[in-house]
Amino acid sequence: MRFLSKLKIREFTGKTCLLRVDFNVENVKDSLRLKNSLPTIKFLLRRGNKIVFLSHRGRPDKRDGALSLKFVIPFLEKNLKKTVIFLKEIPSKLPPGKIYLIENLRFWPGEEADDSIFSKKLARLGDFYVNDAFAVSHRKNASITQLPKLLPSYAGFLLEKEAQTLSKAMSHSAKPLVVIFGGAKVENKIEAIKNLSKKADKILLGSSVTSKISALESLSDAKILKPIDWIFENGKAFDIGPLTAQKYGEEIKKARTIIWNGPVGWFENKKFAGGSITIAKAIAASEAFSIIGGGETTQLILKLKLQNKIGFLSTGGGAMLEFLAGKKLPGIEALK
């Protein structure tokens, strides 16, 4: 992969960078993705470059003011101490300025269609391209896979750190390796569980992952721990029970590497947050190197103010899962 950090001082100074970021957030308060984008942005600005931000937000079927990216401008201007020009349309050339934010790319159908014509309209605005959006690098979108074909292209600092940290955890993790899977999108986790079962010493399951445990029958039962008790309401399980939380805590305490993706209960509801909070605090107290990813899981860590006790907080949810499943991410492959 071509890394931005490897650029020589004389390269791409005073140019215009098309910077693919992930501003797909509900609000700017405590946003891990926004904060983690700043090192790459500031690096490019120090070199006298102009920046054109490219991002998406949500899954709009058409233009939707509620999903506009304009709301991130105060955050950017506060942290960069510079004016950000908002572009509702894709211009033929940039107006006078230094930093630009193009409206939600998914307002144009060409983005998700991975359309080469759409990407050429974007490419005309820049001299080089940087992908710093790990969380969307598993998508075949025009701004992810087409732009690297048209411009000199590099991975930003965040994408580099994500890929290197997860690669190291997959190939050189200290043992025992304990992996925790929760969340609701079970179908997106099966392959990652199967792939990690080859390397993990224990896999701890929570939430609705267990509802499709039959898909994991080929795996070693000794490695996979399922909840032994639940917290129910109206006949439905919404959280792991205290006995499960205690048992999982014992495994976490023995671990030297921990990977966690997905809360083990419906943590947004205080009545069903106990299991996830117990897991989070156990990981924070552990001496293991920990990697935590997925929007809901990192949200919990930030809410509990435990981020300084975690080895690495990943900005990726689906991208992290596909990486852990051993799949090649289109956004990363495009930079090779």
N, C-alpha and C positions, 0 to 999 in steps of 0.2 A: 504494500500500500504506500502511496505517496503522502508523506506527512508534512503538514505546514511547518512543524517544528524543525524540519531539516532544511528549510529554504535558506539560501545564503542571503546576506544582508542586501546585496545589490539586486536581488531578484524581486520583482513585483513590488517596487517602491513607487509611490505616486501614481498608481494605477487604480482601476475600478474593480472591486471584488463582488461577485455575486455570491452571497453567503447564505447557504441553506441552513436555517436554524429550526428549532422546534418551539414555537410560541403557542402550541396547542394546549393552552391552560385555561381554567375557568376564571381565575383571578390572579393578580400579580403578587398578592401577599404570600410570603413564604414559598414562592415558586422555585423549586429546585432547577427546573429546566431553564428559566430565565437567568437565574444567578450563575449557573454553570456555563452559560453562553458568553459571559463577560470576558474571560481571559482571551479567547480568540478574537473577539471584537476589538478589545483594547490593543492587542498585538498588531492587528491590521491598521488601526488608526495611528499608532506610534510610527508606523512606516510611511505615513502620509497618504495612505490609500483612501479612496472613497468606498463606501459600503452600500450595497443594495441588499436589504434583508428579504429573503424569500421564506415563506412559511405557509402553513395551512392552519385551520382551526375547525374542529368538529367535522361533521359529515353533511354539509348543506346540499340540498338538491338544486338550489338556485341561490341567487344573492339574498343574504339574510343579515340584516343589520345587527342582529343579536350575536352573530358569529364573526363580526368584523374584527380585524387585527388592530384597529386604531387605538383600542384601549391600552395597548402596551407602550404607547409613545411616552406617557409621563414617566414610566419606569426607566425607559432607555435614556431620556433626556436628563433625568436625575442622576443616573449612574455614569453617563458619558460626558455630562456637562456640555452637550452640543445639541443643536436643533435637528430634529428628525422631520424630513419632508414625507408626507403621506401621499401615496399615489393610488388613487382609486382605479385607474386604468393602467395598462402597460403602455408607456409612451414609446414613440419611435426613437427618441433620445432623451437623456436625462436633463431636467431643468437645472439651473445653477444651484449648487448646494454641496454637501459633504456626505450626509447620511440619508438614505431613503428606505422607506418601508412600503413594499407593494402589498396591496390588499390580499386577503385570503386567497391563496392560489386555487383552492377548490371551488371558487366562484366561477372559474373557467373549466369547462368539461375536459379540456386538453390535458390538464394536470393528472387526473386519475386515469385517463385513457393512455397515459405514457406517450403522448403525441409529439412527434418530432417537429411538426410545424409550430406548435405552441412553444416548445423549448427554444426554437430558433428566434422567436420574438424576444424571449428572455435573454438569450445569449448575446444579442446585439447591444445590450446595455452594459456589458462587462468585458474586462480583459482576461480575467481568470476566475475560477470557481472554487469554492471551499464548501465541503459538506461537514457540518458540525451537528447534524441532527441524527444521532444514533437511533433515537426512539422511532424514527420513521424509515430507517434504512432497510427494513424488511419489505418495503412497499415498492412496486414497480411504478413509480410516478415520474412524470417528465422532469421535474426539478431534481430528482434523485438519480435517475439512470440515463437520461438523455443529455443533460448538460455536460457531463464529463466527456462525452464524445465530441463536443463542440469547442471546448475551451481547456487550457491547461488547468488541471484539477488536483486538489489536495484534500486530505482529511484534516479537520480542525483539531484543536487540543482535546476537546471533549470526546469526539469520536475516537481519537487515538487512545485515550485513557480507557474508555469503555471496552474497546476491542482487546487491548493488551491485558487489562485486568481480568476479563472473562476468559481469555485464552489461557492465561497463567493458572486460573482456578481449575480449568478443565484438564490441563496437562501436567501441572506441577504443584497441585494443592497438597498442603500438609495433611496428614492423616491423624485421626479419623475425619472423613468428610461427611458432614450431615447436611442433607438437603430437605427443605421444608416447602411443601406446595399446598396452597389454599386457593381461595378465590372461586369465582363462579364459572369462568370460561374453561370448563374441563377439557373440551375437545382441543384446545390450544396447548394443553399441558401434557397430554399422553406421550407424545414423541420425546419431549424433554425428559420426562420421567424414565422412559425406557433407555434413552441414551445415557443419562446420568447414573442409572442403576449399575452400569458397567464399572463406574468409578467410585460411587458413593458407598459408604459403610452403612449408613442408615438413611432411609427416606421417610419423612414424617408427613402424613396426610391429614388435612383438615378440611372443613367446609364441605362443599358439594363435590370435591374431587372424589370422595369415596363413593358417590352415586354411580360412578362408572368403573369401579374397581375391577369388574369382570374383564375389562380391556387389558388389565395388567396381570392376568393369571399366569403368563409365561415367566414372570419375574420371580426372583427368590423371595419367599414369604419372610424369611429371616431378616431381610433388609427393609421391608416395607412395614411400617407401623401404622395401624389404623386407630382411630379413636375408640376407646373402650367405654366411654360414657359421653353423653351429649346434654346440652341445655335445650329443652323443647318448649315450644309454645304452639298451641292448637295442632298438636300432632306433628309439627315440623321441627327439625333440628336446625338451630340457628347459631350454635357455637359449640366448641368442644367443652367437655365437662372438666371439673377440677382434677379428677384422677388422670385424665389424659394430659392435661396441662402439666401436672407434676411429672408424669412419666417422660414427656417430651423435654421438660426442663432438665432431667437427669442426662438425657442423650446430648443435649446442647452443652452441658457442663463438661462432658468428656471430649467434645469436638475440638479440633485444631483449625478446621475450615468449615464455615457455614454459608450456605446459599439459601436465601428465603425469597419466594415469589408468591404473593397472595395471602391476605389475612385468613386466619383459620375460623373466622366467624363473621357475622354481620356487624362489624365493629362500629359502623356509623350510628347504630342504636346502642346506647349505653348499657342496656340490659344484656347485650350479646357481644360486648367488647372485651370481656374478661380474659378469654383465651388468647386473643391476639396481643393484648397488653402484657400478659404473663410471658408469652413467647418473646416479645420485643425486649422486655426487661432482662430476661434470661440471656439473650444474645448480647445485650449491652454489657452485662456483668461478666460475660465469658472472656477468656483470654485468647479465643480463636480469632482468626482473620475472618471477617464477615462481609458478605456481599448481599445487599437487599435491593430488590427491584420491583417494579410494578407501581403504578400511580397510587393505588390505595395503600399499599404497604409503606411506601416512602412517606405518604401523607400522615400515616399513623406515627412513624418515627419522628417526623417534624413536630407533630402535635404534642408528643411526649417529651420533646426537646432532648432526644437521645442521639442526634446525628453525630455529635463529636465522639461517641463511643462505638460508632460503626466503622468498619474498615473502608467500605465503599458503598455509596448509594448510587444505584444505576438509574438513569433517566428513562430507561427502556422497560416496557412491559412486554408487548408482543415481540419486539425485536430481541429482547433478552432471552425470551423463551425459545425463539427460533435459533438463536446463537447456541444456547445450551443444548438444543436438540441436534446440533451438529450440522445444521443447514447453512448454506452459503447465502449471505444477505446481499440482495441486488445492489444496494448502495455502496457496500464495501467492495464488492467484485468490480464495480464500475470504476473504482479508483486504482485498480491494479494494472 
